[in-house]
């Protein structure tokens, strides 16, 4: 559910799409430049619809939709459209674990077996290694039948997904290297449930979403969120758009089942980096990757992974980010801690590269 793709330079296209439901306080020249980027990339990347949001320290400065959220009914994407955000969910899961740690109920350096004794390799892994993606656990999503999206395997319980990799060996010694696996965050969601004594989704709603007034952020039961302003998903294959079935999202769970709007993600960034969810020490811990376990990439945007955040550099600026992907949707949440800038790009296209769009928009808004 994380797309670690090369962040290439933007291409050029002269075609345009009319934006809808724009709001914000950016200068007109910046709004026009963002529109050109969004329209160009929407066509070039075969994106049905997308919404771009820009914020500063959690305050929404701009939000606008381009293209359509529903091709069949020709409904436009707008500032408030709700999209699946995939692995951006991991930031919320890691924060839930850290809230339990702040409560004195979890020690992240304990072995997982203390909290989930029946989990795969529980005696060999620490909670920190799950958070940092350094456990070596194999990928449970690889067991899903992606050629049959209507399969009942998309609607299992977390423990059933964990059981699919129970007998698979670890890929490496825990803590020795970095390898992205959604299984880490599947198990962390199970840990939250076991320790808190309440369902993972309820804990996140009560401790994070409700206090921060993230009213549009929700755990999706199916791909399409309830309500009249929800994105439908599309893939682009053989020269045409193909609608993605409205499949159950139980499989995403704590690794990627949230849906949200650009405004809510911006407010989330402001709350998180403003120390309103965790204290400053907790934020530092969540955004400081282990020095001996950097991702196997020379890309400047991939310098390390820590607790649901990717650490990188773009044009000599530190960027703390995460992207997300499920069938028919790709998303990007990028923050620049030095000046509080937040750029969020949500799309309803499996072919999208929202990372490129977000970095281009960040370049326009600048300092």
Kinemage of the C-alpha trace (Angstrom):
@kinemage 1
@onewidth
@group {chain A} dominant
@subgroup {mainchain}
@vectorlist {calphas} color= white
{ca unk a 1} P 0.000 0.000 0.000
{ca unk a 2} L 3.050 2.274 -0.063
{ca unk a 3} L 4.259 3.221 -3.536
{ca unk a 4} L 7.999 3.918 -3.398
{ca unk a 5} L 8.390 5.133 -6.984
{ca unk a 6} L 11.069 7.318 -8.520
{ca unk a 7} L 10.038 10.961 -8.371
{ca unk a 8} L 10.646 12.048 -11.971
{ca unk a 9} L 10.362 15.538 -13.399
{ca unk a 10} L 6.921 16.727 -14.425
{ca unk a 11} L 5.897 16.341 -18.075
{ca unk a 12} L 4.019 18.884 -20.174
{ca unk a 13} L 0.523 18.764 -21.657
{ca unk a 14} L -1.561 21.615 -23.037
{ca unk a 15} L -4.983 20.019 -22.288
{ca unk a 16} L -6.972 21.432 -19.376
{ca unk a 17} L -9.830 20.505 -17.065
{ca unk a 18} L -12.068 22.958 -15.256
{ca unk a 19} L -11.485 22.978 -11.466
{ca unk a 20} L -14.492 22.931 -9.154
{ca unk a 21} L -15.246 23.973 -5.593
{ca unk a 22} L -11.937 25.747 -5.017
{ca unk a 23} L -11.305 27.525 -1.753
{ca unk a 24} L -8.348 29.180 -0.121
{ca unk a 25} L -6.152 32.192 0.425
{ca unk a 26} L -3.168 31.653 -1.882
{ca unk a 27} L -2.140 34.372 -4.346
{ca unk a 28} L -3.853 34.123 -7.743
{ca unk a 29} L -0.582 33.341 -9.518
{ca unk a 30} L 0.047 30.335 -7.260
{ca unk a 31} L -3.534 29.106 -7.695
{ca unk a 32} L -3.130 29.284 -11.476
{ca unk a 33} L 0.192 27.434 -11.327
{ca unk a 34} L -1.291 24.674 -9.148
{ca unk a 35} L -4.181 24.365 -11.600
{ca unk a 36} L -1.762 23.930 -14.514
{ca unk a 37} L 0.142 21.215 -12.645
{ca unk a 38} L -3.023 19.367 -11.629
{ca unk a 39} L -4.597 19.528 -15.090
{ca unk a 40} L -1.406 18.500 -16.847
{ca unk a 41} L -0.733 15.545 -14.588
{ca unk a 42} L -4.358 14.460 -14.485
{ca unk a 43} L -4.239 13.909 -18.227
{ca unk a 44} L -0.698 12.610 -18.425
{ca unk a 45} L -1.154 10.105 -15.593
{ca unk a 46} L -4.684 9.040 -16.615
{ca unk a 47} L -6.274 10.220 -13.384
{ca unk a 48} L -10.065 10.389 -13.325
{ca unk a 49} L -10.145 12.885 -10.478
{ca unk a 50} L -7.924 14.416 -7.831
{ca unk a 51} L -8.010 16.995 -5.076
{ca unk a 52} L -5.047 19.169 -4.109
{ca unk a 53} L -4.723 20.765 -0.691
{ca unk a 54} L -2.127 23.189 0.652
{ca unk a 55} L -1.785 24.145 4.294
{ca unk a 56} L 0.524 25.816 6.754
{ca unk a 57} L 0.789 24.489 10.301
{ca unk a 58} L -2.587 22.798 9.948
{ca unk a 59} L -4.431 25.788 8.480
{ca unk a 60} L -5.921 25.066 5.068
{ca unk a 61} L -4.736 27.678 2.556
{ca unk a 62} L -6.075 26.087 -0.604
{ca unk a 63} L -8.184 23.105 -1.661
{ca unk a 64} L -9.480 22.320 -5.130
{ca unk a 65} L -10.748 19.374 -7.128
{ca unk a 66} L -9.974 18.532 -10.749
{ca unk a 67} L -11.613 15.972 -13.007
{ca unk a 68} L -14.347 13.684 -11.720
{ca unk a 69} L -14.890 11.660 -8.577
{ca unk a 70} L -17.455 9.482 -10.397
{ca unk a 71} L -17.094 8.958 -14.144
{ca unk a 72} L -20.369 7.091 -14.566
{ca unk a 73} L -22.398 10.016 -13.214
{ca unk a 74} L -19.966 12.763 -14.333
{ca unk a 75} L -19.688 14.092 -10.760
{ca unk a 76} L -16.758 16.483 -10.291
{ca unk a 77} L -13.989 16.073 -7.755
{ca unk a 78} L -14.038 18.983 -5.327
{ca unk a 79} L -12.354 20.340 -2.232
{ca unk a 80} L -14.345 18.084 0.114
{ca unk a 81} L -14.256 14.789 -1.809
{ca unk a 82} L -13.408 11.784 0.383
{ca unk a 83} L -10.823 9.343 -1.013
{ca unk a 84} L -9.187 6.194 0.357
{ca unk a 85} L -5.772 7.263 1.694
{ca unk a 86} L -4.201 3.795 1.946
{ca unk a 87} L -0.973 3.650 3.902
{ca unk a 88} L -1.237 7.187 5.231
{ca unk a 89} L -3.328 5.245 7.768
{ca unk a 90} L -0.044 4.009 9.245
{ca unk a 91} L 0.622 7.443 10.790
{ca unk a 92} L -2.559 7.081 12.817
{ca unk a 93} L -1.742 3.504 13.825
{ca unk a 94} L 1.759 4.406 14.987
{ca unk a 95} L 0.351 7.362 16.913
{ca unk a 96} L -2.179 5.084 18.602
{ca unk a 97} L 0.673 2.857 19.796
{ca unk a 98} L 2.588 5.879 21.060
{ca unk a 99} L -0.465 7.113 22.956
{ca unk a 100} L -0.605 3.745 24.691
{ca unk a 101} L 3.103 4.088 25.426
{ca unk a 102} L 2.452 7.541 26.917
{ca unk a 103} L -0.280 5.945 29.045
{ca unk a 104} L 2.300 3.493 30.395
{ca unk a 105} L 0.561 0.515 28.802
{ca unk a 106} L 3.128 -0.287 26.088
{ca unk a 107} L 6.913 -0.342 26.069
{ca unk a 108} L 7.935 -0.153 22.425
{ca unk a 109} L 11.186 -1.980 23.131
{ca unk a 110} L 9.354 -5.007 24.510
{ca unk a 111} L 8.989 -8.080 22.364
{ca unk a 112} L 5.660 -8.365 20.614
{ca unk a 113} L 5.007 -11.586 22.540
{ca unk a 114} L 4.257 -9.555 25.682
{ca unk a 115} L 1.151 -8.148 23.982
{ca unk a 116} L 0.330 -10.641 21.222
{ca unk a 117} L 1.854 -13.987 22.237
{ca unk a 118} L 0.231 -15.856 19.322
{ca unk a 119} L 1.341 -13.432 16.594
{ca unk a 120} L 3.821 -14.688 13.965
{ca unk a 121} L 7.422 -14.520 15.241
{ca unk a 122} L 6.190 -12.609 18.305
{ca unk a 123} L 9.106 -13.719 20.514
{ca unk a 124} L 11.659 -12.525 17.945
{ca unk a 125} L 10.343 -9.011 17.248
{ca unk a 126} L 9.998 -5.813 19.214
{ca unk a 127} L 7.210 -3.291 18.873
{ca unk a 128} L 9.782 -0.722 17.720
{ca unk a 129} L 10.864 -3.003 14.879
{ca unk a 130} L 7.267 -3.210 13.682
{ca unk a 131} L 6.922 0.565 13.815
{ca unk a 132} L 10.202 1.090 11.915
{ca unk a 133} L 9.457 -1.612 9.300
{ca unk a 134} L 12.613 -3.469 10.342
{ca unk a 135} L 11.009 -6.743 11.466
{ca unk a 136} L 11.594 -8.886 8.382
{ca unk a 137} L 7.977 -10.059 8.394
{ca unk a 138} L 6.626 -11.185 5.007
{ca unk a 139} L 3.781 -9.332 3.316
{ca unk a 140} L 0.250 -10.546 4.040
{ca unk a 141} L -1.171 -8.434 1.192
{ca unk a 142} L 0.757 -10.685 -1.212
{ca unk a 143} L -1.666 -13.447 -0.241
{ca unk a 144} L -4.697 -11.523 -1.497
{ca unk a 145} L -6.209 -12.485 -4.877
{ca unk a 146} L -5.807 -9.118 -6.612
{ca unk a 147} L -7.199 -10.679 -9.793
{ca unk a 148} L -10.486 -11.342 -7.983
{ca unk a 149} L -11.460 -8.253 -6.020
{ca unk a 150} L -14.822 -9.745 -5.066
{ca unk a 151} L -13.190 -12.630 -3.192
{ca unk a 152} L -14.261 -13.220 0.407
{ca unk a 153} L -10.566 -13.001 1.308
{ca unk a 154} L -10.912 -9.209 1.288
{ca unk a 155} L -13.242 -9.309 4.300
{ca unk a 156} L -11.403 -11.382 6.919
{ca unk a 157} L -10.480 -10.456 10.486
{ca unk a 158} L -6.945 -9.197 11.290
{ca unk a 159} L -5.925 -12.433 13.020
{ca unk a 160} L -6.955 -14.385 9.933
{ca unk a 161} L -4.693 -12.258 7.747
{ca unk a 162} L -1.840 -12.695 10.220
{ca unk a 163} L -2.357 -16.451 10.046
{ca unk a 164} L -1.642 -16.440 6.294
{ca unk a 165} L 2.046 -15.719 6.975
{ca unk a 166} L 2.335 -17.546 10.315
{ca unk a 167} L 4.671 -20.231 8.996
{ca unk a 168} L 6.707 -18.069 6.624
{ca unk a 169} L 10.286 -17.303 7.675
{ca unk a 170} L 11.535 -13.810 8.414
{ca unk a 171} L 13.316 -12.164 5.491
{ca unk a 172} L 16.220 -11.029 7.690
{ca unk a 173} L 17.334 -10.657 11.295
{ca unk a 174} L 14.981 -8.170 12.982
{ca unk a 175} L 16.485 -4.713 13.280
{ca unk a 176} L 19.252 -5.347 10.758
{ca unk a 177} L 17.659 -3.698 7.719
{ca unk a 178} L 14.537 -1.981 6.386
{ca unk a 179} L 11.848 -3.655 4.312
{ca unk a 180} L 8.328 -2.333 3.920
{ca unk a 181} L 5.626 -4.800 4.935
{ca unk a 182} L 1.984 -4.067 5.683
{ca unk a 183} L 2.067 -6.993 8.108
{ca unk a 184} L 3.934 -4.808 10.607
{ca unk a 185} L 0.987 -2.428 10.856
{ca unk a 186} L -1.626 -5.165 10.732
{ca unk a 187} L -0.059 -6.514 13.922
{ca unk a 188} L 0.234 -3.054 15.472
{ca unk a 189} L -3.504 -2.600 15.016
{ca unk a 190} L -4.049 -5.915 16.766
{ca unk a 191} L -1.754 -4.731 19.561
{ca unk a 192} L -3.832 -1.564 20.026
{ca unk a 193} L -6.954 -3.699 20.375
{ca unk a 194} L -5.317 -6.129 22.822
{ca unk a 195} L -3.814 -3.458 25.067
{ca unk a 196} L -6.613 -0.893 25.032
{ca unk a 197} L -9.396 -3.447 25.404
{ca unk a 198} L -11.429 -1.822 22.629
{ca unk a 199} L -11.517 -2.210 18.848
{ca unk a 200} L -8.646 -0.522 17.045
{ca unk a 201} L -11.002 1.665 14.995
{ca unk a 202} L -12.801 2.912 18.111
{ca unk a 203} L -9.536 3.720 19.879
{ca unk a 204} L -8.328 5.792 16.921
{ca unk a 205} L -11.649 7.611 16.661
{ca unk a 206} L -11.814 8.394 20.385
{ca unk a 207} L -8.156 9.297 20.978
{ca unk a 208} L -7.179 10.921 17.665
{ca unk a 209} L -9.963 11.698 15.198
{ca unk a 210} L -12.571 13.128 17.585
{ca unk a 211} L -10.226 15.263 19.722
{ca unk a 212} L -8.637 16.777 16.605
{ca unk a 213} L -12.035 17.318 14.957
{ca unk a 214} L -11.185 15.235 11.894
{ca unk a 215} L -14.824 14.700 11.084
{ca unk a 216} L -14.381 13.530 7.495
{ca unk a 217} L -11.710 10.935 8.321
{ca unk a 218} L -13.213 7.474 8.702
{ca unk a 219} L -12.495 3.782 8.519
{ca unk a 220} L -13.930 2.627 5.216
{ca unk a 221} L -16.239 -0.360 5.199
{ca unk a 222} L -15.949 -0.480 1.407
{ca unk a 223} L -13.850 1.462 -1.083
{ca unk a 224} L -16.511 4.151 -1.566
{ca unk a 225} L -17.169 6.138 1.595
{ca unk a 226} L -20.797 6.789 2.578
{ca unk a 227} L -22.225 10.156 1.572
{ca unk a 228} L -22.699 12.181 -1.589
{ca unk a 229} L -19.120 13.434 -2.051
{ca unk a 230} L -17.087 10.221 -2.276
{ca unk a 231} L -14.591 9.135 -4.889
{ca unk a 232} L -15.093 6.003 -6.963
{ca unk a 233} L -11.922 4.153 -7.938
{ca unk a 234} L -10.478 3.581 -11.406
{ca unk a 235} L -7.605 1.829 -13.073
{ca unk a 236} L -6.407 2.758 -16.554
{ca unk a 237} L -5.687 -0.230 -18.773
{ca unk a 238} L -5.458 -0.723 -22.520
{ca unk a 239} L -6.349 2.867 -23.219
{ca unk a 240} L -9.483 3.113 -21.096
{ca unk a 241} L -10.675 3.685 -17.554
{ca unk a 242} L -11.937 0.624 -15.689
{ca unk a 243} L -14.059 1.084 -12.573
{ca unk a 244} L -12.841 -0.729 -9.459
{ca unk a 245} L -15.567 -2.725 -7.653
{ca unk a 246} L -16.722 -1.300 -4.342
{ca unk a 247} L -14.808 -3.988 -2.441
{ca unk a 248} L -14.692 -4.439 1.357
{ca unk a 249} L -11.794 -2.611 3.000
{ca unk a 250} L -11.377 -4.892 6.029
{ca unk a 251} L -8.167 -6.208 4.467
{ca unk a 252} L -6.562 -2.755 4.793
{ca unk a 253} L -7.283 -2.491 8.512
{ca unk a 254} L -4.619 -0.659 10.538
{ca unk a 255} L -2.287 -0.721 7.545
{ca unk a 256} L -4.495 1.187 5.123
{ca unk a 257} L -8.276 1.356 5.600
{ca unk a 258} L -8.810 5.069 6.267
{ca unk a 259} L -10.561 7.505 3.969
{ca unk a 260} L -10.226 11.279 4.261
{ca unk a 261} L -10.238 14.712 2.631
{ca unk a 262} L -7.300 17.010 1.906
{ca unk a 263} L -8.497 19.432 4.598
{ca unk a 264} L -8.614 16.739 7.277
{ca unk a 265} L -5.147 15.440 6.377
{ca unk a 266} L -3.776 18.987 6.559
{ca unk a 267} L -5.404 19.476 9.965
{ca unk a 268} L -3.945 16.141 11.046
{ca unk a 269} L -0.460 17.288 10.021
{ca unk a 270} L -0.872 20.524 11.945
{ca unk a 271} L -2.037 18.710 15.072
{ca unk a 272} L 0.724 16.111 14.871
{ca unk a 273} L 3.637 18.457 14.229
{ca unk a 274} L 2.130 21.046 16.563
{ca unk a 275} L 2.494 18.579 19.474
{ca unk a 276} L -1.260 18.502 20.060
{ca unk a 277} L -1.536 14.714 19.782
{ca unk a 278} L 1.785 13.632 21.296
{ca unk a 279} L 4.396 15.748 23.059
{ca unk a 280} L 7.489 16.998 21.230
{ca unk a 281} L 9.546 13.997 22.331
{ca unk a 282} L 6.946 11.644 20.874
{ca unk a 283} L 6.938 13.498 17.563
{ca unk a 284} L 10.750 13.355 17.396
{ca unk a 285} L 10.692 9.613 18.092
{ca unk a 286} L 8.123 9.057 15.358
{ca unk a 287} L 10.106 11.005 12.746
{ca unk a 288} L 13.642 9.789 13.521
{ca unk a 289} L 14.522 6.667 11.518
{ca unk a 290} L 17.056 4.126 12.806
{ca unk a 291} L 20.503 4.965 11.462
{ca unk a 292} L 21.414 1.368 10.609
{ca unk a 293} L 18.237 0.562 8.737
{ca unk a 294} L 17.874 3.091 5.922
{ca unk a 295} L 15.728 2.078 2.948
{ca unk a 296} L 17.629 0.413 0.076
{ca unk a 297} L 17.397 3.435 -2.212
{ca unk a 298} L 19.538 6.361 -3.328
{ca unk a 299} L 16.494 8.535 -3.972
{ca unk a 300} L 16.679 11.701 -1.838
{ca unk a 301} L 13.017 11.294 -0.907
{ca unk a 302} L 13.798 7.939 0.723
{ca unk a 303} L 16.346 8.580 3.460
{ca unk a 304} L 14.624 6.577 6.193
{ca unk a 305} L 11.385 5.211 7.644
{ca unk a 306} L 10.107 5.793 11.153
{ca unk a 307} L 6.759 5.092 12.805
{ca unk a 308} L 4.498 5.716 9.810
{ca unk a 309} L 6.543 8.545 8.291
{ca unk a 310} L 9.116 8.529 5.493
{ca unk a 311} L 12.028 10.943 5.854
{ca unk a 312} L 13.584 12.505 2.766
{ca unk a 313} L 15.040 15.590 1.122
{ca unk a 314} L 13.766 17.608 -1.828
{ca unk a 315} L 15.803 20.563 -3.101
{ca unk a 316} L 17.778 20.596 0.150
{ca unk a 317} L 14.555 20.757 2.181
{ca unk a 318} L 13.683 18.050 4.697
{ca unk a 319} L 10.405 16.403 3.758
{ca unk a 320} L 8.462 14.153 6.124
{ca unk a 321} L 5.845 12.250 4.186
{ca unk a 322} L 3.937 9.108 3.403
{ca unk a 323} L 2.026 7.980 0.378
{ca unk a 324} L -0.705 5.405 0.075
{ca unk a 325} L -2.270 3.169 -2.491
{ca unk a 326} L -5.186 0.780 -2.738
{ca unk a 327} L -6.909 -0.530 -5.847
{ca unk a 328} L -8.098 2.527 -7.730
{ca unk a 329} L -6.636 5.227 -5.485
{ca unk a 330} L -3.278 6.835 -4.723
{ca unk a 331} L -2.541 9.516 -2.134
{ca unk a 332} L 0.345 11.655 -0.876
{ca unk a 333} L 0.811 13.569 2.378
{ca unk a 334} L 3.955 15.718 2.353
{ca unk a 335} L 5.123 18.088 5.090
{ca unk a 336} L 8.079 20.471 5.250
{ca unk a 337} L 8.865 20.838 8.962
{ca unk a 338} L 11.166 23.860 8.536
{ca unk a 339} L 8.308 26.121 7.492
{ca unk a 340} L 5.160 24.172 8.368
{ca unk a 341} L 4.074 23.681 4.756
{ca unk a 342} L 1.709 20.779 4.041
{ca unk a 343} L 0.750 19.519 0.585
{ca unk a 344} L -1.833 16.754 0.227
{ca unk a 345} L -2.837 15.153 -3.066
{ca unk a 346} L -5.635 12.581 -3.142
{ca unk a 347} L -6.632 10.735 -6.326
{ca unk a 348} L -9.040 8.039 -7.490
{ca unk a 349} L -6.593 6.428 -9.912
{ca unk a 350} L -4.470 3.354 -9.443
{ca unk a 351} L -2.086 4.710 -12.086
{ca unk a 352} L -1.483 8.034 -10.330
{ca unk a 353} L 1.814 9.358 -8.998
{ca unk a 354} L 0.605 11.918 -6.460
{ca unk a 355} L 4.162 12.298 -5.163
{ca unk a 356} L 5.145 14.149 -8.350
{ca unk a 357} L 2.163 16.456 -8.089
{ca unk a 358} L 2.756 17.215 -4.406
{ca unk a 359} L 6.423 18.091 -4.895
{ca unk a 360} L 5.619 20.295 -7.872
{ca unk a 361} L 2.961 22.123 -5.841
{ca unk a 362} L 5.409 22.533 -2.946
{ca unk a 363} L 7.807 24.131 -5.403
{ca unk a 364} L 5.131 26.626 -6.446
{ca unk a 365} L 4.131 27.607 -2.925
{ca unk a 366} L 7.742 27.757 -1.761
{ca unk a 367} L 8.630 29.509 1.436
